[in-house]
C-alpha cells in the first residue's frame, strides 16, 4: 500500500474523443470521466496505448505499469489476455495495465526489443524492471506482486 496517494497520477488517452487526461489512480475505484467528452474512463482493465503515447502514459507514469505486447493474430496471446484482465482488476489503482498492438507499434516493439509475443514488460519509474515472454502466469504474478 502506498501512503502518497497524490502521486498515483497517470496520463491516458480517452478512447472516445482521444484527448489526454491526467487521472489519479488512487481514486480509480471512483468512476473517472473524460475531462472533454465526459464519457467513462475504465481503469480496472488494460488500456490500449498507441506508440506516440508510450512516453507519457507508460514511462512518465507515477505508478508501475505492466505493458502487454500482443497481436490480434497471436494464439498464445489469447491465453495471456484473461490473466492480464484479472491482474488489472485485482490491482486497480496501484498498477496501470496497458496493452500495445505490436502491428500498430512496430518502431516501439523494435525499440523495446520484443522478440516474440505475447511479451509482458513491467516498467517502474520509466525503466524496465521485469519481463515475461510467452505464457508464464506464475512469473507475471510475482512480477506484479513485487511492485505492489
Ligand atoms: Zn473523451
Boltz pocket constraint, residues with backbone or C-beta under 6 A from the ligand:
constraints:
  - pocket:
      binder: B
      contacts: [[A, 14], [A, 15], [A, 16], [A, 17], [A, 18], [A, 19], [A, 34], [A, 35], [A, 36], [A, 37], [A, 38], [A, 39]]
      max_distance: 6.0
